[in-house]
Amino acid sequence: MNPKFVFATNNSHKLEEVSFILKNKIRI
């Protein structure tokens, strides 16, 4: 697994930010 992904899952708030950013990138 990607270390950054594991780090994000350890931080629920960060996970929300990451998923929000990923959704924006997918839309663009």
N, C-alpha and C positions, 0 to 999 in steps of 0.2 A: 504493500500500500504506500501511497505517497505520504511522506512524513508530514507535509503541510496539512494534508487532509486529517491525519490522526491528531495533529495539534488542534485543528479546528473543532473536531468532535469533542475534545477535552474541554472546550470552552463553548457552551451553548450560545452565548451572546455572539461570539466570533462566528460560530456556525451560521447564525442567522445573517450576519453581514456577508459572509462568503457566498451563501446561497443567493442572497439578494444581488450581489455583484455578478454572479454567474448567470442569473436570469437576465440581467441587463445586457451582458455580453452576447447572450444567445439571441436576444431581440435585435441587436445592432447588426 
